[in-house]
Amino acid sequence: MSAGLGNALRQIESVEIVDDDQRAFRDQILDFCASHPDALYRTCLEGHLTGSAAVVDPGRRAALILHHVKLD
């Protein structure tokens, strides 16, 4: 696993989960990354993680992850 993917996974794992839908979505992302070591790269044909900003509330209790519907 690359250092970048490891860092991304730590960030995803650290998000406070508030309901079952969030938990299921987080677990889906983690499962995807576990089976795709190239999950950070566009060469991953099934999809990849992207990000250009971190959106976090001032109390650092919530973060935003944007899902690109075009990959559905």
PDB file of N, CA, C and O in Angstrom:
ATOM      1  N   MET A   1       0.858  -1.183   0.000  1.00  0.00           N
ATOM      2  CA  MET A   1       0.000   0.000   0.000  1.00  0.00           C
ATOM      3  C   MET A   1       0.896   1.235   0.000  1.00  0.00           C
ATOM      4  O   MET A   1       1.865   1.314   0.755  1.00  0.00           O
ATOM      5  N   SER A   2       0.562   2.183  -0.846  1.00  0.00           N
ATOM      6  CA  SER A   2       1.343   3.412  -0.918  1.00  0.00           C
ATOM      7  C   SER A   2       1.101   4.271   0.323  1.00  0.00           C
ATOM      8  O   SER A   2       0.083   4.137   1.001  1.00  0.00           O
ATOM      9  N   ALA A   3       2.056   5.151   0.601  1.00  0.00           N
ATOM     10  CA  ALA A   3       1.904   6.057   1.747  1.00  0.00           C
ATOM     11  C   ALA A   3       0.682   6.946   1.563  1.00  0.00           C
ATOM     12  O   ALA A   3      -0.030   7.231   2.526  1.00  0.00           O
ATOM     13  N   GLY A   4       0.435   7.383   0.336  1.00  0.00           N
ATOM     14  CA  GLY A   4      -0.722   8.239   0.073  1.00  0.00           C
ATOM     15  C   GLY A   4      -2.036   7.533   0.342  1.00  0.00           C
ATOM     16  O   GLY A   4      -2.947   8.115   0.931  1.00  0.00           O
ATOM     17  N   LEU A   5      -2.140   6.281  -0.085  1.00  0.00           N
ATOM     18  CA  LEU A   5      -3.368   5.527   0.157  1.00  0.00           C
ATOM     19  C   LEU A   5      -3.521   5.238   1.643  1.00  0.00           C
ATOM     20  O   LEU A   5      -4.628   5.305   2.178  1.00  0.00           O
ATOM     21  N   GLY A   6      -2.429   4.919   2.309  1.00  0.00           N
ATOM     22  CA  GLY A   6      -2.493   4.699   3.756  1.00  0.00           C
ATOM     23  C   GLY A   6      -2.983   5.937   4.482  1.00  0.00           C
ATOM     24  O   GLY A   6      -3.789   5.837   5.407  1.00  0.00           O
ATOM     25  N   ASN A   7      -2.505   7.101   4.073  1.00  0.00           N
ATOM     26  CA  ASN A   7      -2.946   8.354   4.681  1.00  0.00           C
ATOM     27  C   ASN A   7      -4.433   8.590   4.417  1.00  0.00           C
ATOM     28  O   ASN A   7      -5.172   8.982   5.320  1.00  0.00           O
ATOM     29  N   ALA A   8      -4.866   8.353   3.186  1.00  0.00           N
ATOM     30  CA  ALA A   8      -6.284   8.528   2.853  1.00  0.00           C
ATOM     31  C   ALA A   8      -7.154   7.597   3.694  1.00  0.00           C
ATOM     32  O   ALA A   8      -8.201   8.008   4.194  1.00  0.00           O
ATOM     33  N   LEU A   9      -6.731   6.356   3.849  1.00  0.00           N
ATOM     34  CA  LEU A   9      -7.510   5.398   4.638  1.00  0.00           C
ATOM     35  C   LEU A   9      -7.579   5.808   6.106  1.00  0.00           C
ATOM     36  O   LEU A   9      -8.626   5.673   6.739  1.00  0.00           O
ATOM     37  N   ARG A  10      -6.479   6.303   6.646  1.00  0.00           N
ATOM     38  CA  ARG A  10      -6.499   6.779   8.045  1.00  0.00           C
ATOM     39  C   ARG A  10      -7.482   7.932   8.201  1.00  0.00           C
ATOM     40  O   ARG A  10      -8.198   8.004   9.199  1.00  0.00           O
ATOM     41  N   GLN A  11      -7.522   8.824   7.234  1.00  0.00           N
ATOM     42  CA  GLN A  11      -8.466   9.942   7.297  1.00  0.00           C
ATOM     43  C   GLN A  11      -9.907   9.441   7.229  1.00  0.00           C
ATOM     44  O   GLN A  11     -10.763   9.897   7.986  1.00  0.00           O
ATOM     45  N   ILE A  12     -10.168   8.518   6.336  1.00  0.00           N
ATOM     46  CA  ILE A  12     -11.522   7.969   6.196  1.00  0.00           C
ATOM     47  C   ILE A  12     -11.930   7.232   7.465  1.00  0.00           C
ATOM     48  O   ILE A  12     -13.063   7.366   7.928  1.00  0.00           O
ATOM     49  N   GLU A  13     -11.012   6.455   8.025  1.00  0.00           N
ATOM     50  CA  GLU A  13     -11.308   5.696   9.242  1.00  0.00           C
ATOM     51  C   GLU A  13     -11.546   6.599  10.444  1.00  0.00           C
ATOM     52  O   GLU A  13     -12.246   6.208  11.378  1.00  0.00           O
ATOM     53  N   SER A  14     -10.978   7.798  10.434  1.00  0.00           N
ATOM     54  CA  SER A  14     -11.082   8.683  11.597  1.00  0.00           C
ATOM     55  C   SER A  14     -12.367   9.517  11.622  1.00  0.00           C
ATOM     56  O   SER A  14     -12.660  10.170  12.624  1.00  0.00           O
ATOM     57  N   VAL A  15     -13.125   9.498  10.539  1.00  0.00           N
ATOM     58  CA  VAL A  15     -14.364  10.278  10.488  1.00  0.00           C
ATOM     59  C   VAL A  15     -15.372   9.695  11.468  1.00  0.00           C
ATOM     60  O   VAL A  15     -15.586   8.483  11.509  1.00  0.00           O
ATOM     61  N   GLU A  16     -15.989  10.570  12.256  1.00  0.00           N
ATOM     62  CA  GLU A  16     -17.013  10.128  13.201  1.00  0.00           C
ATOM     63  C   GLU A  16     -18.279   9.750  12.437  1.00  0.00           C
ATOM     64  O   GLU A  16     -18.839  10.566  11.705  1.00  0.00           O
ATOM     65  N   ILE A  17     -18.714   8.532  12.610  1.00  0.00           N
ATOM     66  CA  ILE A  17     -19.893   8.012  11.919  1.00  0.00           C
ATOM     67  C   ILE A  17     -21.126   8.288  12.769  1.00  0.00           C
ATOM     68  O   ILE A  17     -21.142   7.992  13.964  1.00  0.00           O
ATOM     69  N   VAL A  18     -22.164   8.859  12.147  1.00  0.00           N
ATOM     70  CA  VAL A  18     -23.360   9.225  12.916  1.00  0.00           C
ATOM     71  C   VAL A  18     -24.570   8.341  12.627  1.00  0.00           C
ATOM     72  O   VAL A  18     -25.550   8.382  13.371  1.00  0.00           O
ATOM     73  N   ASP A  19     -24.521   7.539  11.552  1.00  0.00           N
ATOM     74  CA  ASP A  19     -25.664   6.659  11.288  1.00  0.00           C
ATOM     75  C   ASP A  19     -25.222   5.457  10.452  1.00  0.00           C
ATOM     76  O   ASP A  19     -24.090   5.393   9.973  1.00  0.00           O
ATOM     77  N   ASP A  20     -26.137   4.518  10.292  1.00  0.00           N
ATOM     78  CA  ASP A  20     -25.822   3.283   9.575  1.00  0.00           C
ATOM     79  C   ASP A  20     -25.512   3.514   8.103  1.00  0.00           C
ATOM     80  O   ASP A  20     -24.689   2.799   7.531  1.00  0.00           O
ATOM     81  N   ASP A  21     -26.156   4.499   7.477  1.00  0.00           N
ATOM     82  CA  ASP A  21     -25.869   4.794   6.071  1.00  0.00           C
ATOM     83  C   ASP A  21     -24.427   5.254   5.900  1.00  0.00           C
ATOM     84  O   ASP A  21     -23.736   4.814   4.981  1.00  0.00           O
ATOM     85  N   GLN A  22     -23.974   6.140   6.784  1.00  0.00           N
ATOM     86  CA  GLN A  22     -22.584   6.600   6.718  1.00  0.00           C
ATOM     87  C   GLN A  22     -21.624   5.442   6.954  1.00  0.00           C
ATOM     88  O   GLN A  22     -20.606   5.322   6.272  1.00  0.00           O
ATOM     89  N   ARG A  23     -21.949   4.596   7.916  1.00  0.00           N
ATOM     90  CA  ARG A  23     -21.091   3.444   8.213  1.00  0.00           C
ATOM     91  C   ARG A  23     -20.986   2.528   6.990  1.00  0.00           C
ATOM     92  O   ARG A  23     -19.893   2.080   6.644  1.00  0.00           O
ATOM     93  N   ALA A  24     -22.101   2.254   6.347  1.00  0.00           N
ATOM     94  CA  ALA A  24     -22.100   1.384   5.169  1.00  0.00           C
ATOM     95  C   ALA A  24     -21.288   2.002   4.034  1.00  0.00           C
ATOM     96  O   ALA A  24     -20.535   1.301   3.358  1.00  0.00           O
ATOM     97  N   PHE A  25     -21.438   3.310   3.822  1.00  0.00           N
ATOM     98  CA  PHE A  25     -20.697   3.976   2.755  1.00  0.00           C
ATOM     99  C   PHE A  25     -19.202   3.980   3.060  1.00  0.00           C
ATOM    100  O   PHE A  25     -18.385   3.716   2.178  1.00  0.00           O
ATOM    101  N   ARG A  26     -18.845   4.283   4.315  1.00  0.00           N
ATOM    102  CA  ARG A  26     -17.436   4.263   4.711  1.00  0.00           C
ATOM    103  C   ARG A  26     -16.850   2.872   4.502  1.00  0.00           C
ATOM    104  O   ARG A  26     -15.750   2.735   3.969  1.00  0.00           O
ATOM    105  N   ASP A  27     -17.577   1.847   4.918  1.00  0.00           N
ATOM    106  CA  ASP A  27     -17.084   0.479   4.768  1.00  0.00           C
ATOM    107  C   ASP A  27     -16.929   0.099   3.301  1.00  0.00           C
ATOM    108  O   ASP A  27     -16.005  -0.632   2.944  1.00  0.00           O
ATOM    109  N   GLN A  28     -17.825   0.588   2.452  1.00  0.00           N
ATOM    110  CA  GLN A  28     -17.723   0.330   1.016  1.00  0.00           C
ATOM    111  C   GLN A  28     -16.435   0.949   0.457  1.00  0.00           C
ATOM    112  O   GLN A  28     -15.744   0.325  -0.348  1.00  0.00           O
ATOM    113  N   ILE A  29     -16.122   2.157   0.878  1.00  0.00           N
ATOM    114  CA  ILE A  29     -14.889   2.814   0.425  1.00  0.00           C
ATOM    115  C   ILE A  29     -13.669   2.040   0.907  1.00  0.00           C
ATOM    116  O   ILE A  29     -12.739   1.806   0.135  1.00  0.00           O
ATOM    117  N   LEU A  30     -13.665   1.643   2.174  1.00  0.00           N
ATOM    118  CA  LEU A  30     -12.526   0.908   2.723  1.00  0.00           C
ATOM    119  C   LEU A  30     -12.347  -0.436   2.023  1.00  0.00           C
ATOM    120  O   LEU A  30     -11.220  -0.838   1.737  1.00  0.00           O
ATOM    121  N   ASP A  31     -13.445  -1.132   1.746  1.00  0.00           N
ATOM    122  CA  ASP A  31     -13.367  -2.408   1.028  1.00  0.00           C
ATOM    123  C   ASP A  31     -12.817  -2.207  -0.380  1.00  0.00           C
ATOM    124  O   ASP A  31     -11.994  -2.993  -0.850  1.00  0.00           O
ATOM    125  N   PHE A  32     -13.274  -1.150  -1.049  1.00  0.00           N
ATOM    126  CA  PHE A  32     -12.779  -0.851  -2.393  1.00  0.00           C
ATOM    127  C   PHE A  32     -11.269  -0.627  -2.361  1.00  0.00           C
ATOM    128  O   PHE A  32     -10.537  -1.180  -3.182  1.00  0.00           O
ATOM    129  N   CYS A  33     -10.814   0.177  -1.422  1.00  0.00           N
ATOM    130  CA  CYS A  33      -9.386   0.486  -1.331  1.00  0.00           C
ATOM    131  C   CYS A  33      -8.560  -0.747  -0.974  1.00  0.00           C
ATOM    132  O   CYS A  33      -7.430  -0.896  -1.438  1.00  0.00           O
ATOM    133  N   ALA A  34      -9.121  -1.627  -0.153  1.00  0.00           N
ATOM    134  CA  ALA A  34      -8.412  -2.850   0.219  1.00  0.00           C
ATOM    135  C   ALA A  34      -8.185  -3.755  -0.990  1.00  0.00           C
ATOM    136  O   ALA A  34      -7.189  -4.476  -1.049  1.00  0.00           O
ATOM    137  N   SER A  35      -9.097  -3.717  -1.943  1.00  0.00           N
ATOM    138  CA  SER A  35      -8.959  -4.579  -3.117  1.00  0.00           C
ATOM    139  C   SER A  35      -8.392  -3.859  -4.340  1.00  0.00           C
ATOM    140  O   SER A  35      -8.218  -4.471  -5.394  1.00  0.00           O
ATOM    141  N   HIS A  36      -8.103  -2.563  -4.206  1.00  0.00           N
ATOM    142  CA  HIS A  36      -7.539  -1.786  -5.317  1.00  0.00           C
ATOM    143  C   HIS A  36      -6.366  -0.945  -4.801  1.00  0.00           C
ATOM    144  O   HIS A  36      -6.571   0.195  -4.384  1.00  0.00           O
ATOM    145  N   PRO A  37      -5.153  -1.482  -4.820  1.00  0.00           N
ATOM    146  CA  PRO A  37      -4.008  -0.715  -4.331  1.00  0.00           C
ATOM    147  C   PRO A  37      -3.747   0.561  -5.134  1.00  0.00           C
ATOM    148  O   PRO A  37      -3.015   1.441  -4.681  1.00  0.00           O
ATOM    149  N   ASP A  38      -4.345   0.663  -6.324  1.00  0.00           N
ATOM    150  CA  ASP A  38      -4.199   1.858  -7.161  1.00  0.00           C
ATOM    151  C   ASP A  38      -5.411   2.784  -7.030  1.00  0.00           C
ATOM    152  O   ASP A  38      -5.702   3.557  -7.943  1.00  0.00           O
ATOM    153  N   ALA A  39      -6.109   2.709  -5.910  1.00  0.00           N
ATOM    154  CA  ALA A  39      -7.364   3.455  -5.712  1.00  0.00           C
ATOM    155  C   ALA A  39      -7.197   4.971  -5.767  1.00  0.00           C
ATOM    156  O   ALA A  39      -8.190   5.692  -5.852  1.00  0.00           O
ATOM    157  N   LEU A  40      -5.975   5.461  -5.720  1.00  0.00           N
ATOM    158  CA  LEU A  40      -5.750   6.910  -5.806  1.00  0.00           C
ATOM    159  C   LEU A  40      -5.506   7.385  -7.242  1.00  0.00           C
ATOM    160  O   LEU A  40      -5.380   8.585  -7.486  1.00  0.00           O
ATOM    161  N   TYR A  41      -5.441   6.464  -8.171  1.00  0.00           N
ATOM    162  CA  TYR A  41      -5.006   6.824  -9.521  1.00  0.00           C
ATOM    163  C   TYR A  41      -6.102   6.613 -10.565  1.00  0.00           C
ATOM    164  O   TYR A  41      -6.917   5.697 -10.450  1.00  0.00           O
ATOM    165  N   ARG A  42      -6.109   7.459 -11.564  1.00  0.00           N
ATOM    166  CA  ARG A  42      -7.093   7.359 -12.644  1.00  0.00           C
ATOM    167  C   ARG A  42      -6.924   6.074 -13.440  1.00  0.00           C
ATOM    168  O   ARG A  42      -7.831   5.665 -14.165  1.00  0.00           O
ATOM    169  N   THR A  43      -5.774   5.441 -13.309  1.00  0.00           N
ATOM    170  CA  THR A  43      -5.556   4.169 -13.992  1.00  0.00           C
ATOM    171  C   THR A  43      -6.386   3.045 -13.378  1.00  0.00           C
ATOM    172  O   THR A  43      -6.494   1.969 -13.966  1.00  0.00           O
ATOM    173  N   CYS A  44      -6.965   3.274 -12.222  1.00  0.00           N
ATOM    174  CA  CYS A  44      -7.866   2.299 -11.596  1.00  0.00           C
ATOM    175  C   CYS A  44      -9.193   2.387 -12.345  1.00  0.00           C
ATOM    176  O   CYS A  44      -9.985   3.302 -12.118  1.00  0.00           O
ATOM    177  N   LEU A  45      -9.423   1.437 -13.230  1.00  0.00           N
ATOM    178  CA  LEU A  45     -10.549   1.523 -14.157  1.00  0.00           C
ATOM    179  C   LEU A  45     -11.911   1.467 -13.482  1.00  0.00           C
ATOM    180  O   LEU A  45     -12.883   2.004 -14.014  1.00  0.00           O
ATOM    181  N   GLU A  46     -12.001   0.832 -12.329  1.00  0.00           N
ATOM    182  CA  GLU A  46     -13.289   0.717 -11.640  1.00  0.00           C
ATOM    183  C   GLU A  46     -13.683   2.016 -10.937  1.00  0.00           C
ATOM    184  O   GLU A  46     -14.846   2.204 -10.581  1.00  0.00           O
ATOM    185  N   GLY A  47     -12.723   2.902 -10.740  1.00  0.00           N
ATOM    186  CA  GLY A  47     -12.960   4.176 -10.069  1.00  0.00           C
ATOM    187  C   GLY A  47     -11.759   4.522  -9.211  1.00  0.00           C
ATOM    188  O   GLY A  47     -10.848   3.706  -9.066  1.00  0.00           O
ATOM    189  N   HIS A  48     -11.742   5.707  -8.646  1.00  0.00           N
ATOM    190  CA  HIS A  48     -10.624   6.101  -7.795  1.00  0.00           C
ATOM    191  C   HIS A  48     -11.070   7.189  -6.830  1.00  0.00           C
ATOM    192  O   HIS A  48     -12.069   7.872  -7.051  1.00  0.00           O
ATOM    193  N   LEU A  49     -10.305   7.332  -5.756  1.00  0.00           N
ATOM    194  CA  LEU A  49     -10.562   8.404  -4.804  1.00  0.00           C
ATOM    195  C   LEU A  49     -10.046   9.703  -5.392  1.00  0.00           C
ATOM    196  O   LEU A  49      -8.979   9.734  -6.006  1.00  0.00           O
ATOM    197  N   THR A  50     -10.795  10.763  -5.206  1.00  0.00           N
ATOM    198  CA  THR A  50     -10.348  12.080  -5.642  1.00  0.00           C
ATOM    199  C   THR A  50     -10.572  13.067  -4.514  1.00  0.00           C
ATOM    200  O   THR A  50     -11.368  12.825  -3.607  1.00  0.00           O
ATOM    201  N   GLY A  51      -9.884  14.149  -4.580  1.00  0.00           N
ATOM    202  CA  GLY A  51     -10.112  15.194  -3.594  1.00  0.00           C
ATOM    203  C   GLY A  51      -9.279  16.411  -3.922  1.00  0.00           C
ATOM    204  O   GLY A  51      -8.137  16.297  -4.365  1.00  0.00           O
ATOM    205  N   SER A  52      -9.850  17.562  -3.703  1.00  0.00           N
ATOM    206  CA  SER A  52      -9.111  18.796  -3.937  1.00  0.00           C
ATOM    207  C   SER A  52      -9.207  19.733  -2.747  1.00  0.00           C
ATOM    208  O   SER A  52      -8.598  20.803  -2.742  1.00  0.00           O
ATOM    209  N   ALA A  53      -9.965  19.338  -1.748  1.00  0.00           N
ATOM    210  CA  ALA A  53     -10.106  20.177  -0.560  1.00  0.00           C
ATOM    211  C   ALA A  53     -10.595  19.325   0.598  1.00  0.00           C
ATOM    212  O   ALA A  53     -11.249  18.300   0.409  1.00  0.00           O
ATOM    213  N   ALA A  54     -10.270  19.763   1.773  1.00  0.00           N
ATOM    214  CA  ALA A  54     -10.813  19.131   2.978  1.00  0.00           C
ATOM    215  C   ALA A  54     -11.843  20.084   3.568  1.00  0.00           C
ATOM    216  O   ALA A  54     -11.539  21.249   3.827  1.00  0.00           O
ATOM    217  N   VAL A  55     -13.034  19.602   3.778  1.00  0.00           N
ATOM    218  CA  VAL A  55     -14.093  20.414   4.367  1.00  0.00           C
ATOM    219  C   VAL A  55     -14.390  19.814   5.735  1.00  0.00           C
ATOM    220  O   VAL A  55     -14.915  18.706   5.839  1.00  0.00           O
ATOM    221  N   VAL A  56     -14.049  20.559   6.781  1.00  0.00           N
ATOM    222  CA  VAL A  56     -14.182  20.070   8.149  1.00  0.00           C
ATOM    223  C   VAL A  56     -14.836  21.155   8.977  1.00  0.00           C
ATOM    224  O   VAL A  56     -14.525  22.335   8.814  1.00  0.00           O
ATOM    225  N   ASP A  57     -15.740  20.770   9.863  1.00  0.00           N
ATOM    226  CA  ASP A  57     -16.367  21.785  10.706  1.00  0.00           C
ATOM    227  C   ASP A  57     -15.342  22.322  11.710  1.00  0.00           C
ATOM    228  O   ASP A  57     -14.355  21.646  12.001  1.00  0.00           O
ATOM    229  N   PRO A  58     -15.563  23.521  12.237  1.00  0.00           N
ATOM    230  CA  PRO A  58     -14.580  24.138  13.140  1.00  0.00           C
ATOM    231  C   PRO A  58     -14.239  23.273  14.354  1.00  0.00           C
ATOM    232  O   PRO A  58     -13.120  23.344  14.864  1.00  0.00           O
ATOM    233  N   GLY A  59     -15.171  22.473  14.814  1.00  0.00           N
ATOM    234  CA  GLY A  59     -14.903  21.610  15.962  1.00  0.00           C
ATOM    235  C   GLY A  59     -14.240  20.300  15.587  1.00  0.00           C
ATOM    236  O   GLY A  59     -14.002  19.450  16.444  1.00  0.00           O
ATOM    237  N   ARG A  60     -13.942  20.136  14.304  1.00  0.00           N
ATOM    238  CA  ARG A  60     -13.308  18.928  13.772  1.00  0.00           C
ATOM    239  C   ARG A  60     -14.101  17.663  14.115  1.00  0.00           C
ATOM    240  O   ARG A  60     -13.526  16.616  14.412  1.00  0.00           O
ATOM    241  N   ARG A  61     -15.414  17.779  14.069  1.00  0.00           N
ATOM    242  CA  ARG A  61     -16.270  16.631  14.348  1.00  0.00           C
ATOM    243  C   ARG A  61     -16.884  16.041  13.094  1.00  0.00           C
ATOM    244  O   ARG A  61     -17.438  14.943  13.138  1.00  0.00           O
ATOM    245  N   ALA A  62     -16.797  16.744  11.983  1.00  0.00           N
ATOM    246  CA  ALA A  62     -17.415  16.260  10.748  1.00  0.00           C
ATOM    247  C   ALA A  62     -16.550  16.649   9.554  1.00  0.00           C
ATOM    248  O   ALA A  62     -15.845  17.658   9.574  1.00  0.00           O
ATOM    249  N   ALA A  63     -16.624  15.830   8.524  1.00  0.00           N
ATOM    250  CA  ALA A  63     -15.893  16.104   7.290  1.00  0.00           C
ATOM    251  C   ALA A  63     -16.802  15.770   6.116  1.00  0.00           C
ATOM    252  O   ALA A  63     -17.755  15.002   6.248  1.00  0.00           O
ATOM    253  N   LEU A  64     -16.493  16.355   4.975  1.00  0.00           N
ATOM    254  CA  LEU A  64     -17.281  16.124   3.768  1.00  0.00           C
ATOM    255  C   LEU A  64     -16.494  15.244   2.813  1.00  0.00           C
ATOM    256  O   LEU A  64     -15.327  15.510   2.527  1.00  0.00           O
ATOM    257  N   ILE A  65     -17.140  14.195   2.322  1.00  0.00           N
ATOM    258  CA  ILE A  65     -16.587  13.376   1.250  1.00  0.00           C
ATOM    259  C   ILE A  65     -17.582  13.459   0.101  1.00  0.00           C
ATOM    260  O   ILE A  65     -18.764  13.162   0.278  1.00  0.00           O
ATOM    261  N   LEU A  66     -17.111  13.861  -1.076  1.00  0.00           N
ATOM    262  CA  LEU A  66     -17.971  14.027  -2.245  1.00  0.00           C
ATOM    263  C   LEU A  66     -17.929  12.766  -3.097  1.00  0.00           C
ATOM    264  O   LEU A  66     -16.855  12.294  -3.468  1.00  0.00           O
ATOM    265  N   HIS A  67     -19.086  12.234  -3.400  1.00  0.00           N
ATOM    266  CA  HIS A  67     -19.197  11.050  -4.252  1.00  0.00           C
ATOM    267  C   HIS A  67     -19.584  11.502  -5.656  1.00  0.00           C
ATOM    268  O   HIS A  67     -20.592  12.185  -5.838  1.00  0.00           O
ATOM    269  N   HIS A  68     -18.780  11.119  -6.647  1.00  0.00           N
ATOM    270  CA  HIS A  68     -19.068  11.466  -8.037  1.00  0.00           C
ATOM    271  C   HIS A  68     -20.060  10.454  -8.607  1.00  0.00           C
ATOM    272  O   HIS A  68     -19.704   9.301  -8.849  1.00  0.00           O
ATOM    273  N   VAL A  69     -21.290  10.880  -8.820  1.00  0.00           N
ATOM    274  CA  VAL A  69     -22.350   9.992  -9.295  1.00  0.00           C
ATOM    275  C   VAL A  69     -22.001   9.378 -10.649  1.00  0.00           C
ATOM    276  O   VAL A  69     -22.455   8.276 -10.955  1.00  0.00           O
ATOM    277  N   LYS A  70     -21.209  10.063 -11.457  1.00  0.00           N
ATOM    278  CA  LYS A  70     -20.897   9.543 -12.789  1.00  0.00           C
ATOM    279  C   LYS A  70     -20.178   8.198 -12.729  1.00  0.00           C
ATOM    280  O   LYS A  70     -20.090   7.502 -13.741  1.00  0.00           O
ATOM    281  N   LEU A  71     -19.667   7.824 -11.568  1.00  0.00           N
ATOM    282  CA  LEU A  71     -18.988   6.537 -11.439  1.00  0.00           C
ATOM    283  C   LEU A  71     -19.934   5.411 -11.066  1.00  0.00           C
ATOM    284  O   LEU A  71     -19.514   4.257 -10.988  1.00  0.00           O
ATOM    285  N   ASP A  72     -21.199   5.719 -10.836  1.00  0.00           N
ATOM    286  CA  ASP A  72     -22.167   4.673 -10.482  1.00  0.00           C
ATOM    287  C   ASP A  72     -22.431   3.763 -11.663  1.00  0.00           C
ATOM    288  O   ASP A  72     -23.220   2.824 -11.555  1.00  0.00           O
TER     289      ASP A  72
END
